[in-house]
Each structure stands twice: as structure tokens, then as C-alpha cells.
Amino acid sequence: MIKGKDIIVFSTISVLTVTSVNAISPYSVIETTEEEKISKLKENIYKMFNTRYTKNAAMLNNTSNSGQVVYKIKIASSLEEIKNAKELNNYSEFEKEFNNIYSNLNYKEKIVIRYTTTSRIIGEDDVVVDYKEQKYLGDERDVIWSTLEDGNKVGKIPLSPDTETKEPRFIKVNIGDTKLDTSKPIFRTKNGYYVDENGYSIKKVNESIIETKESLPNGIIDGYYEDTSEPLTDEDKIEVTDAIVKRADELNTITYNVTDLYESNVGRLTTLGNELFKYIEEKNSLKDYTVIFEGVDKYTDNPKEIYIDKNDNNSVVKYVDDKKIVDSNYLSKINIIIEEKNQDNKYIVNEIVIKPVRNAGLENILDIMVNNMKTSVFAGVDRYKTSVEVSKNGFKDGSKNLVLVSGDNEALVDGLTATPLAATLDAPILLTSKNNIPDVVIEEIERLGAKNIYIVGGENSVSSDISDKLEKYYGKNVTRIDGEDRYETSIKVSEEVVKNNNDKVDVFIVGGSGLADALSVSPVAGSKKSPIILTNKENLSIESKYFLSKYANSTYMIGGKSHISNNISRDIVNLGLTTKRLAGSNRQDTNAAIIKEFYGVDKELYNDECLVVAKSNDGSLVDALSAGAFASKVNAPIVLVGSELSEDQEDVLISIDKKKSLVQVGYGIYNSVLDFILNR
């Protein structure tokens, strides 16, 4: 079962009594769970080792077979190996080989047992011989034939006369009866000796010697053995193969429609779909798991394994067996099989079945497999996992540096100015709670291979317990950047951003209560390696004025007068610097003003590659915090959205060229918003 993914639930199917026999396969299949059938199979093999050719030479074409085991039995781990496997001599040897292979079986591995013979069983005593059964045709020698009134022939073969009446005796035969060989008489015996007509012993019986009328002239002939003139050949060979296959100890299955996982109109995974495919990708990276994709043919219902053929230009999905490109029009469903071997050596199989629906076909699932989607979703079930997903996608090859900020709502402000620092360090931004760093964040730090961790904010935001743990337990170099309040912290971070600069830079000034404004401008600041400093509404602090006078080339005031008054503009001008206000009537319009200023055609940061979308409401702004480092890395703007775009946002998005890709950070973005952006 899937652990820690409550969004995905598998239903359990019993596999304890299922036996599959493949009509195309040359062998029958028994599941390892079918203990009764395995026991019966072993009993039959025991009997085979004790089934021998008769010792009576007269009943054999090849006298060297006398008393030998009839069946040739082999055992191996596959059909390929069975061809060259050695023939076993007895049941004890078989059982030793069987137990050795069976005890080491892994999931889907098998024991193959093959037994062959060229023989036939005759009579009530199950005498085994090595020749074909011949039939009378009506013209054989040594048979006296008569034709009845209905045209049918009957025949008789003379035996020795009756020992008392001296009357002739015959064996009656009909057309189609088993043919008898008159050169191999069955002589009368008594107490292990051949006897004459008086009952006297002639010769001790020796089954390895074929007696004839010449070698035993006084013997009483009571019958004849079957004709051995045509021995069995390879064409008469009987070959039977059984396979015992290791099946899952637990099989879980769940079925989805494509629409459960994918919204085709905006080309994005649903929350369920995104979590499901992340789970699949995660399991595929672990050594105790195997992930198999299968396409099921709609005409034959046969599953065929498929894989992603990756190349520089265009990855495609192909069949494993013939390397042909998969056409979704010929599929009835796609199976994703996740095999797990747990600590108890038990095999658990989770099977995900995806079916098409009227308006959403399986071509969408093939697109997901090769990551050919209009909208990429970087999101997790909480803010910490979302920051990890952004990091995984933005820093696939790792990073020696990392910026860590608080994800708690009341402490977000400390992280507002972190994006230009992260951009300067070429580092992702990850979130943590105040007193405990989530396991998923620790795992991402290890995946990144980060050696240097910069904590932005004081111990009221990120406690000393976390920094101590990172240093002492994980061996990281930890640097904390903080001040007495949010304003001083922003100055400290800004000093770190510009400390290696020889030239002055543009500086973004944001009101200390304008969280959304700071996040809107964060990718611009990151791309330009320009610091963000926070200010109170009415005037710049002494520290801010000093920083601007020393490092600023020019400034931008971000946000309306409710967050940053005209007094700030006056303070800036008094420092001999220019400034420009980028603002709108609300946070979304301010976001539009920033995009128009920097990302339009012929603007400083214009590119036609990517657009990042995140939520603008206070409870979800934290997702935009981790998105800033990614957006600045690819020179992309962040569009902060609510339930809909503002008119200013629509206007600016229409005015700029369409981007080749759209990235959604966090869940909860309305479908209508994405539809407008994609189809504007």
C-alpha cells in the first residue's frame, strides 16, 4: 500500500486461488500460492520416477530400455535454461533442486519442470513399452481370414492345441484390432518355468530373453505379444512442461478515468494526477521497487510493456518488444504496475489502471509520460512539499547552496527579500516550520547535495534547534542572516546580495506590509541580482538611506500609497537617486504593472520561454515565495492570481507574446485563469 499518500487509495484483490493458463504458452502455470496444486504436481513427478519400462524383452523394441525410468525429467529457472538442464536420476535429486530454486524465487520468477517420454502404456497392469500399436488390415500373414456375409473380415491365429482334448485353439481377430507378432509367442509358465503339454518344466523363465518356437519347440503357446515392427520415434515424443510462478503476496488495484488525473483543456495534471505521478516517479527511483507501464490492446485485450524512448528532440513512448511507437487509438487502457519487495521478503503489487473517456483519451497519459504538457504543476499537498517540488524541477542537478526561510504565516515577511539572495547564490528556496524541519525538506537538501545553508530570519522565525541540527547532525555550513526586525533583516540580506559587486545596482523598495508586492517583484530582483529592502509606510530608516546611498544606481517603489507613501519618494530623491513607482489599485494590478515594466516585448527581461502562475491570497502567498528562485532562474514573471485575473493582468498578458511553457506553483489555480493565459 502507498504510505503517506492519503490521496491515493488502493483496493485489495485476493490472489490466493487464481490459476492462469495461457492458451498461447507451451506450458501450464501454477501460482506459488496454490500449495495443493504444487503438492499434487510433486506427487505426480514422484510417480514418474517410479514408472519404468517392462523387463520383458518381448514387449520392447529396444531391449536396453528394460527396467529403466520411462520419463526424462529436468528442472530449471526458465524455458531457456531448461533446454540445457541436466536430466535428473531420481526423486531425491529432483526434490533437492526444486527446494533450492523455490526457496530463492523472486516476484515473477519461476520454476520450470519438463518431463518427456517416448513410450506407451498397455494392459491393466500399466506395462510401459516403446513401440507403436499396429492394427490389422485384413491381409497379414499368419492370420486365417474369412469374409462374413456383411463383407466384414474376421481372422484367427492358431495356438498350441488343447493339452487335454487335443482340439485346435485360435485367437480371434478383427480388422482394426491390435496386431500380434507371431514370432514372439507367449509360452505357458508354471512356478517360473516354461512347461510342455504334460506340465513338465522345460526351461526357467528369463524375461530378458525372447523365446521363439525354435528355441522352445515343446512349449505351449497361449498367445502372442503385440507387433514391435514399427518402434516409436521422435514424432511420437510426449513433452509436458509445468511452471510454478512466484506471484504477489498482496495485489492492490485502483482504476481511474483520464479525467480524474488530467485536465486536457488546459493541459495540466489534477491534484490527484500530480500526486499519483510523483508517487510513481518516486517509487521508480527506489531499488526495492519496479515500475512497469503496459498498453492494453483494445482488440486482443493483451497487455504489452511500453517505455519512454528519450532523445534530444522529441521523446516518444514505444513498445518494449518491437520498439514501435505506441498509438493510443489502439489501446483500451494503460496499466502502471508498481512492484515492491518489503522487509519480510513479501511481494506487494500496486496496479493502477487508467481508462479513456469520451472527451479525454489515452494520448493524454502518453503525453504525461514524456512530459509533453501545456502546464507543468510544481506542487505538493502542503507548502513545504510545494517548495521541494519547485526545487526539484528548478535544480535537477543539485546545488551546493540553499536558502532556508520560515513557512509559517506569521513569519513569512522574513523570507520576502530572499529571492535575490538565492539568485546570487544560484540556490533554491526551501521552507521550514519554526521548530522542526520537515523530513521531505531534509531529503531535498540531501538530494541537492547542498553544503552551505543560508537561513533568512531570526530565531523567532527559524529556531536555533534547526540550525544546530543542520550543523551538528548533517554537517552543513549554516549562515544566519537576520536583524532586529523585518526592515533590518532586509538590509542584512541586501548587503549579502551586493557584497561582491563593483557596480551599483537597481534597488526595489517595498512596504513592510506589502507581502504580495514583494513576491510580485521577487523574480525581477532575482534575475537582475537586485536587492529588495523593506520600509515602513512613511519614511526610510537611517540604515536604508545609507544602503541606498552606497549601493543604489536607481530605485523602484513597489506598491500603492497604502503601503509606501510619497514621503518615501521624497527621501529617495533627497539621496540624489531616481525612483519609479510600480503600482495598481490592488495586488493583482500591481503584479500587472511589474510584468508590463520588465517582461513585455523589447523589455529588459523579456523571453518567450516561460510564465509562472501562483496564488495571490494571503493564505497561499507562501507558494510564490519558493517560486521566486525558480522564476528568476529562467527569467520568468510570476502572475499572482485569485479566482480570476484582473483586467490589468489580462491586458498585459495579451500584450506580451505567448510563452512556450506555463508553470503552476501550488494547487488551487482556477481552470479559467489558465485557460485565458493559454488561449489569450
C-alpha positions in Angstrom: 0.0 0.0 0.0 1.0 3.6 -0.6 2.4 5.2 2.6 1.9 8.8 3.4 -0.3 9.5 0.3 -3.8 9.6 1.6 -4.9 11.0 -1.7 -4.3 7.6 -3.4 -6.2 4.6 -2.1 -5.8 1.1 -3.5 -8.4 -1.7 -3.1 -7.2 -5.2 -2.4 -7.9 -8.2 -4.6 -7.4 -11.7 -3.4 -4.9 -13.7 -5.5 -4.8 -16.9 -3.4 -6.9 -19.0 -5.7 -6.2 -17.8 -9.1 -4.6 -20.1 -11.7 -3.8 -18.7 -15.1 -3.3 -21.0 -18.1 -2.0 -19.1 -21.2 -3.5 -20.8 -24.3 -0.6 -19.5 -26.3 2.1 -20.5 -23.9 3.6 -24.0 -24.2 3.3 -24.7 -20.5 0.7 -24.5 -17.8 1.2 -22.1 -14.9 0.7 -22.7 -11.2 0.9 -19.8 -8.7 3.2 -20.2 -5.7 0.2 -19.6 -3.5 -1.5 -22.8 -4.8 0.1 -25.1 -2.4 -2.3 -28.0 -3.0 -1.6 -28.0 -6.7 2.2 -27.8 -6.1 1.9 -30.8 -3.8 -0.1 -32.8 -6.4 2.5 -31.9 -9.0 5.3 -33.2 -6.9 3.3 -36.4 -6.2 2.9 -37.0 -10.0 6.7 -36.5 -10.5 7.4 -39.0 -7.8 5.2 -41.5 -9.7 7.1 -40.7 -12.9 10.4 -41.6 -11.3 8.9 -44.9 -10.4 7.4 -45.6 -13.8 9.7 -48.0 -15.7 9.8 -49.9 -18.9 8.8 -53.6 -18.6 11.6 -56.1 -18.0 10.0 -58.4 -20.5 12.3 -58.1 -23.6 9.5 -59.4 -25.8 7.5 -56.3 -25.2 10.3 -53.8 -26.1 11.7 -52.7 -29.4 14.9 -51.5 -27.6 15.8 -54.1 -25.0 18.3 -51.7 -23.3 15.2 -49.9 -22.0 14.3 -52.9 -19.9 13.7 -51.7 -16.3 14.7 -48.1 -17.0 12.8 -45.0 -15.9 10.3 -44.0 -18.6 10.3 -40.2 -18.1 13.3 -37.9 -18.6 12.8 -35.1 -16.0 14.5 -31.7 -15.9 14.2 -28.6 -13.7 15.4 -25.0 -14.3 14.5 -21.4 -13.7 13.3 -20.6 -17.2 12.3 -22.0 -20.5 15.7 -21.0 -22.0 17.6 -22.8 -19.2 15.5 -26.0 -19.3 16.9 -26.9 -22.8 20.4 -27.4 -21.4 19.5 -28.6 -18.0 20.7 -32.0 -16.9 18.4 -35.0 -16.7 17.6 -36.0 -13.1 18.2 -39.5 -12.0 15.8 -39.9 -9.1 13.2 -38.1 -7.0 15.6 -37.2 -4.2 17.8 -35.3 -6.7 14.7 -33.6 -8.1 13.5 -32.5 -4.6 16.9 -31.0 -3.8 16.9 -29.0 -7.0 13.3 -27.9 -6.5 13.8 -26.7 -3.0 16.9 -24.8 -3.9 15.2 -22.8 -6.7 11.8 -22.5 -4.9 13.3 -21.0 -1.7 15.1 -18.3 -3.7 12.2 -17.3 -6.0 11.7 -13.6 -6.5 8.5 -12.0 -7.8 7.6 -13.2 -11.3 10.4 -15.7 -11.3 9.5 -19.3 -11.9 10.5 -23.0 -11.6 10.1 -24.8 -14.9 9.7 -28.6 -14.9 9.8 -30.6 -18.1 9.2 -34.3 -18.4 9.4 -36.1 -21.7 8.9 -39.7 -22.8 8.6 -41.8 -26.0 6.5 -44.8 -24.7 3.1 -46.3 -24.4 1.1 -47.9 -21.6 -0.7 -51.2 -22.4 -2.9 -53.5 -20.4 -4.4 -53.3 -16.9 -1.1 -53.6 -15.2 0.2 -50.4 -16.9 3.0 -52.2 -18.7 5.1 -49.5 -20.4 6.5 -50.3 -23.9 8.4 -48.5 -26.6 6.6 -49.3 -29.8 3.5 -48.1 -31.7 0.3 -50.1 -31.7 -0.3 -51.7 -35.1 -3.7 -52.6 -36.5 -4.9 -55.5 -38.6 -5.8 -54.5 -42.2 -7.1 -57.9 -43.4 -4.2 -59.2 -45.5 -1.4 -60.1 -43.0 0.3 -63.4 -43.0 -0.2 -66.0 -40.2 -3.8 -65.0 -40.0 -6.6 -67.2 -41.4 -9.1 -64.7 -42.8 -12.8 -65.3 -43.5 -15.3 -62.9 -45.1 -18.7 -62.7 -43.5 -22.0 -62.1 -45.3 -21.9 -58.4 -44.5 -18.5 -58.1 -46.1 -16.5 -57.7 -42.9 -13.4 -59.8 -42.4 -12.7 -61.9 -39.3 -9.5 -63.8 -38.7 -7.9 -66.4 -36.4 -4.3 -67.2 -35.4 -3.6 -70.8 -34.3 -2.2 -71.5 -30.9 -1.0 -74.8 -29.4 -3.8 -77.5 -29.3 -5.7 -78.0 -26.1 -3.4 -80.2 -23.8 -6.3 -82.4 -22.8 -8.7 -82.6 -25.8 -6.1 -82.0 -28.4 -8.6 -79.7 -30.1 -7.2 -76.7 -32.0 -7.2 -73.3 -30.3 -7.2 -69.9 -32.0 -7.0 -66.2 -31.2 -9.9 -64.4 -32.9 -9.0 -61.0 -34.5 -11.0 -58.4 -36.4 -9.9 -55.6 -38.8 -8.6 -52.8 -36.6 -7.6 -55.0 -33.6 -4.1 -54.7 -32.2 -1.7 -56.6 -34.4 0.1 -59.6 -32.8 3.7 -60.7 -33.7 3.6 -64.5 -34.3 7.4 -64.5 -34.0 7.1 -63.7 -30.3 4.9 -66.4 -28.6 3.6 -66.1 -25.1 4.5 -69.5 -23.6 2.7 -71.2 -20.8 4.6 -71.0 -17.4 4.3 -72.6 -14.0 6.3 -71.6 -10.9 8.7 -69.6 -13.0 9.3 -72.3 -15.6 8.1 -72.9 -19.2 6.1 -76.2 -19.3 5.2 -78.7 -22.1 1.9 -80.2 -22.8 2.3 -82.7 -19.9 3.1 -79.9 -17.4 6.7 -80.8 -17.1 9.3 -78.0 -16.7 11.3 -77.2 -19.8 13.3 -74.1 -19.0 13.5 -71.4 -16.3 11.8 -68.1 -17.4 14.3 -65.3 -18.2 12.4 -62.1 -19.2 15.5 -60.6 -20.9 15.5 -63.4 -23.5 12.9 -63.6 -26.2 11.9 -67.3 -26.6 10.7 -68.5 -30.1 9.1 -71.6 -31.5 12.7 -72.8 -32.4 14.3 -72.1 -29.0 11.4 -73.6 -27.1 9.8 -76.2 -29.5 7.9 -78.1 -26.9 6.4 -75.0 -25.2 2.7 -74.4 -25.1 1.8 -71.2 -27.0 -1.1 -69.4 -25.3 -0.8 -66.1 -27.2 1.5 -63.6 -28.9 3.0 -60.2 -27.9 2.0 -57.1 -29.8 3.8 -56.3 -33.0 7.0 -54.3 -32.5 7.9 -54.0 -36.1 7.3 -50.1 -36.0 9.0 -48.5 -33.0 8.1 -45.1 -31.5 10.0 -42.2 -33.0 10.6 -38.5 -32.0 7.3 -37.8 -33.7 5.7 -39.8 -31.0 7.5 -37.9 -28.3 5.4 -36.6 -25.4 6.7 -33.4 -23.8 4.9 -31.7 -20.9 6.1 -28.5 -19.2 4.8 -27.1 -15.9 5.8 -23.7 -14.4 5.4 -22.6 -10.9 5.4 -18.8 -10.8 6.1 -16.5 -7.8 3.1 -14.2 -7.7 2.4 -11.2 -5.5 1.7 -11.9 -1.8 -0.6 -8.9 -2.0 -2.2 -7.4 -5.1 -3.9 -4.0 -4.9 -5.6 -2.3 -7.8 -7.3 1.0 -8.5 -8.9 2.3 -11.6 -9.1 5.9 -12.8 -10.6 7.6 -15.8 -8.2 10.0 -17.7 -10.3 13.0 -16.4 -9.6 12.0 -12.8 -5.9 12.7 -13.5 -5.7 15.2 -16.3 -7.5 18.4 -17.5 -6.9 18.3 -21.2 -8.3 21.7 -22.0 -5.5 23.4 -20.0 -3.0 20.6 -20.3 -2.3 20.0 -16.6 -2.5 17.3 -14.1 -5.2 17.4 -11.5 -4.2 17.4 -7.8 -4.8 13.7 -7.8 -2.9 13.1 -11.0 0.1 15.2 -9.9 0.4 13.3 -6.6 -0.1 10.0 -8.4 2.6 10.5 -11.0 5.0 11.9 -8.4 4.4 8.7 -6.4 5.2 6.6 -9.4 8.3 8.6 -10.2 9.4 8.3 -6.6 9.0 4.5 -6.5 10.7 4.1 -9.8 13.8 5.6 -8.2 14.0 3.2 -5.3 15.8 -0.1 -5.5 13.1 -2.2 -3.8 10.5 -1.1 -6.3 10.0 -1.9 -10.0 7.6 0.2 -12.2 6.2 -1.3 -15.4 4.0 0.5 -17.9 1.7 -1.6 -20.1 -0.5 -0.7 -23.0 -3.5 -3.0 -23.4 -4.6 -3.7 -27.0 -8.3 -2.8 -27.4 -8.8 -5.7 -30.0 -7.0 -8.6 -28.3 -7.0 -7.3 -24.7 -3.3 -8.3 -24.4 -1.1 -6.1 -22.3 2.3 -5.2 -23.9 5.1 -3.4 -21.9 5.8 0.1 -23.0 8.7 2.5 -22.3 9.9 6.1 -22.9 12.4 6.4 -25.7 14.3 9.6 -24.7 16.2 11.6 -27.3 17.3 15.2 -27.7 14.5 16.3 -29.9 11.3 14.5 -29.0 10.8 11.7 -26.6 8.2 9.1 -27.5 6.5 6.0 -26.0 7.3 2.7 -27.6 6.6 -1.0 -27.1 9.4 -2.9 -25.5 9.2 -6.0 -27.8 9.3 -4.4 -31.2 10.3 -0.8 -30.5 7.3 0.5 -32.4 5.7 3.9 -31.4 2.6 3.4 -29.3 -0.6 4.7 -30.9 -3.2 5.5 -28.2 -6.0 4.8 -30.7 -5.3 1.1 -30.4 -5.3 1.0 -26.6 -8.2 0.2 -24.3 -6.3 1.2 -21.2 -2.9 1.8 -19.7 -1.7 -0.3 -16.7 1.0 1.0 -14.3 2.3 -1.8 -12.2 4.4 -1.0 -9.1 6.2 -4.0 -7.6 7.6 -3.9 -4.1 9.6 -6.3 -2.1 9.2 -5.5 1.6 11.4 -6.2 4.6 9.7 -9.6 5.1 10.6 -10.7 1.6 6.9 -10.4 0.6 5.9 -9.1 -2.8 3.3 -6.4 -3.0 2.0 -5.2 -6.3 0.0 -2.0 -6.7 -1.7 -1.9 -10.1 -3.0 1.4 -11.5 -5.5 1.1 -14.4 -6.2 4.2 -16.5 -9.1 4.2 -18.9 -10.2 6.7 -21.6 -13.5 8.5 -21.5 -15.4 10.3 -24.2 -13.6 13.6 -24.1 -10.2 12.5 -22.8 -8.3 9.8 -24.5 -5.1 7.9 -23.5 -3.0 10.1 -25.7 -3.1 12.4 -22.7 -1.4 9.8 -20.5 1.3 9.2 -23.1 1.9 12.9 -23.1 2.3 12.9 -19.3 4.8 10.1 -19.6 7.0 12.2 -21.9 6.3 15.4 -20.0 4.5 16.9 -23.0 2.0 19.1 -21.2 0.9 22.7 -21.7 1.0 23.4 -18.0 3.6 21.9 -15.6 2.4 21.7 -12.0 5.1 22.2 -9.2 3.0 21.4 -6.1 2.7 19.3 -3.0 0.0 18.6 -0.5 1.4 21.3 1.7 3.6 24.4 1.4 6.8 22.5 2.4 6.3 19.9 -0.2 5.5 22.5 -2.8 8.8 24.2 -2.1 10.5 20.9 -2.5 8.8 20.3 -5.9 9.9 23.7 -7.1 13.4 22.9 -6.0 13.4 19.5 -7.7 12.3 21.0 -11.0 14.4 24.1 -10.9 17.6 22.5 -9.6 17.6 19.0 -11.1 21.4 18.7 -11.0 21.6 19.9 -7.4 23.1 23.0 -5.8 25.9 23.5 -3.3 24.0 26.4 -1.7 20.5 26.6 -0.3 18.3 29.4 1.2 16.0 28.3 4.1 13.1 30.5 5.2 10.2 30.1 7.5 6.9 28.8 6.0 4.8 29.9 9.0 2.3 32.6 8.0 3.3 34.9 10.8 6.9 34.8 9.8 6.7 34.9 6.0 7.9 38.5 6.0 11.5 37.5 6.8 11.6 35.5 3.6 10.2 38.2 1.3 13.7 39.5 0.4 15.3 36.1 0.0 14.9 35.7 -3.8 17.7 37.9 -5.0 20.0 36.2 -2.4 19.0 32.8 -3.8 19.6 34.0 -7.3 23.1 35.4 -6.4 23.9 32.0 -4.8 22.3 30.0 -7.7 20.3 28.3 -4.9 16.7 27.2 -4.4 14.5 28.4 -1.6 13.1 25.8 0.8 10.6 26.3 3.6 10.7 25.1 7.2 8.5 25.4 10.2 9.9 27.3 13.2 11.0 24.4 15.4 11.1 21.4 13.1 12.4 20.9 9.6 10.1 18.5 7.7 11.6 15.2 6.6 10.7 16.0 3.0 12.8 19.1 3.2 15.7 17.2 4.7 15.5 14.7 1.9 15.6 17.5 -0.7 18.7 19.1 1.0 20.4 15.7 0.7 19.3 15.3 -2.9 20.7 18.7 -3.8 24.0 17.9 -2.2 23.8 21.4 -0.5 26.8 22.2 1.7 26.1 25.8 2.5 22.7 26.8 4.0 21.6 30.4 4.5 18.8 30.9 7.0 17.0 34.2 6.4 15.3 35.4 9.6 15.8 35.4 13.3 15.3 32.6 15.8 11.6 33.6 16.2 11.2 32.5 12.5 13.7 29.6 12.3 14.8 28.3 15.7 18.4 27.6 16.8 17.3 23.9 17.1 17.1 23.7 13.3 20.4 25.4 12.6 22.1 23.2 15.3 20.6 20.1 13.7 21.8 21.1 10.2 25.3 21.8 11.5 25.9 19.0 14.0 23.9 16.2 12.6 24.0 16.8 8.9 27.4 18.6 8.7 26.2 21.7 6.9 27.8 25.1 6.9 25.0 27.3 8.3 24.9 31.1 8.0 22.0 33.0 9.5 21.1 36.4 8.1 18.8 38.4 10.4 18.2 41.7 12.1 16.2 43.2 14.9 13.1 43.4 12.7 11.9 42.7 9.1 13.4 46.0 7.9 16.9 45.4 9.3 16.7 41.8 8.1 16.1 43.1 4.6 19.1 45.3 4.8 21.3 42.4 6.0 20.1 40.2 3.1 20.6 43.1 0.7 24.2 43.6 1.9 24.9 39.9 1.2 23.5 40.3 -2.3 25.7 43.2 -3.3 28.8 42.4 -1.3 30.8 41.2 -4.3 29.5 43.9 -6.7 31.8 46.6 -8.0 29.0 48.5 -9.7 25.9 50.0 -8.2 22.6 48.2 -8.8 18.9 48.9 -9.0 17.1 48.5 -5.7 13.5 47.6 -5.1 11.7 49.2 -2.2 8.6 47.6 -0.8 6.4 48.5 2.1 6.8 46.2 5.1 3.2 45.2 5.0 3.1 44.6 1.2 3.8 40.9 1.2 2.2 40.3 -2.2 4.1 43.3 -3.8 7.4 41.9 -2.6 6.6 38.5 -4.1 5.5 40.0 -7.4 8.8 41.7 -7.9 11.0 38.9 -6.4 11.7 37.2 -9.8 12.7 40.6 -11.3 15.0 41.2 -8.4 16.4 37.7 -8.7 17.1 38.0 -12.4 18.7 41.4 -12.0 20.6 40.4 -8.8 19.0 43.5 -7.3 18.2 43.7 -3.6 14.8 44.2 -2.1 14.6 46.4 1.0 11.5 46.8 3.2 10.4 50.1 4.6 7.7 51.4 6.9 5.0 53.4 5.2 6.1 56.9 6.0 9.9 57.2 5.8 13.1 55.4 5.1 15.2 54.3 8.1 18.8 55.6 8.5 20.1 52.1 7.6 18.0 52.1 4.4 19.2 55.5 3.4 22.8 54.5 4.0 22.4 51.3 1.9 20.8 53.2 -0.9 23.4 55.9 -1.0 26.2 53.3 -1.1 24.8 50.7 -3.4 21.9 52.0 -5.4 22.0 53.1 -9.0 18.3 53.8 -9.2 15.2 52.6 -7.4 11.7 51.3 -7.9 9.0 51.7 -5.3 6.7 48.7 -5.4 3.0 49.1 -4.4 0.5 51.8 -3.8 0.4 54.6 -1.3 -1.4 52.5 1.3 1.9 50.6 1.7 4.5 53.1 0.7 3.8 56.8 0.8 5.1 59.7 -1.2 7.4 60.6 1.7 9.5 57.6 0.7 9.8 59.0 -2.8 11.0 62.3 -1.3 13.6 60.5 0.8 14.9 58.8 -2.2 15.2 61.9 -4.3 16.9 63.7 -1.4 19.6 61.0 -1.7 20.2 62.1 -5.3 18.5 58.9 -6.7 15.8 58.4 -9.3 12.7 56.3 -8.5 9.7 54.9 -10.2 6.5 53.6 -8.6 5.1 50.4 -10.0 1.6 50.0 -8.5 -2.0 49.3 -9.2 -5.3 49.5 -7.4 -4.8 46.1 -5.8 -2.1 43.4 -5.5 -3.0 41.8 -8.9 -2.9 45.2 -10.7 0.5 45.9 -9.1 1.6 42.5 -10.3 0.4 43.5 -13.8 2.4 46.8 -13.6 5.6 44.9 -12.8 5.1 42.4 -15.7 4.5 45.3 -18.1 7.6 47.1 -17.0 10.1 44.2 -17.2 8.7 41.4 -19.3 7.0 42.9 -22.3 8.4 42.7 -25.8 11.7 44.7 -26.0 11.8 44.9 -22.2 14.8 44.1 -20.1 13.8 40.6 -19.0 11.7 39.6 -22.0 11.9 36.0 -23.1 9.3 33.8 -24.8 10.0 30.7 -22.8 8.1 30.5 -19.5 5.4 32.0 -17.4 4.9 31.2 -13.7 1.5 31.3 -12.0 0.9 31.3 -8.2 -2.0 32.3 -5.9 -2.3 35.8 -4.6 -4.4 35.3 -1.5 -2.7 35.8 1.9 -3.0 32.1 2.9 -1.3 30.9 -0.2 1.3 33.6 -0.9 3.9 31.3 0.6 3.9 29.2 -2.6 5.1 32.3 -4.5 8.0 32.7 -2.1 9.6 29.4 -3.2 8.6 30.1 -6.8 10.7 33.3 -6.9 14.0 31.5 -7.1 12.8 29.3 -9.9 11.2 32.2 -11.9 14.3 34.3 -11.6 16.5 31.4 -12.8 14.5 31.2 -16.1 13.8 35.0 -16.4 10.1 34.4 -16.0 7.5 36.7 -14.4 5.2 35.5 -11.7 1.5 36.0 -12.3 -0.3 36.3 -8.9 -3.9 35.3 -9.4 -7.1 34.9 -7.4 -10.3 33.3 -8.6 -9.8 35.3 -11.8 -7.4 37.6 -13.4 -7.8 41.4 -13.0 -8.4 43.4 -16.1 -4.9 44.9 -15.9 -3.4 41.4 -15.8 -5.5 40.3 -18.8 -4.4 43.4 -20.7 -0.7 42.9 -20.0 -0.8 39.2 -20.8 -2.5 39.9 -24.1 0.2 42.5 -24.9 3.1 40.1 -24.4 3.9 37.2 -26.7 2.7 33.8 -25.7 5.2 31.8 -23.7 6.2 28.3 -24.7 5.6 26.8 -21.3 3.4 27.6 -18.3 4.3 26.6 -14.8 1.8 26.4 -12.0 3.2 26.6 -8.4 0.9 25.2 -5.8 -2.5 23.7 -6.1 -5.8 25.6 -6.4 -5.3 27.7 -9.5 -8.6 28.1 -11.3 -9.1 26.4 -14.6 -10.5 29.6 -16.2 -7.3 31.5 -15.3 -5.1 29.0 -17.0 -7.5 28.8 -20.0 -7.2 32.6 -20.5 -3.4 32.6 -20.3 -3.0 29.7 -22.7 -5.5 30.9 -25.2 -5.1 34.6 -25.0 
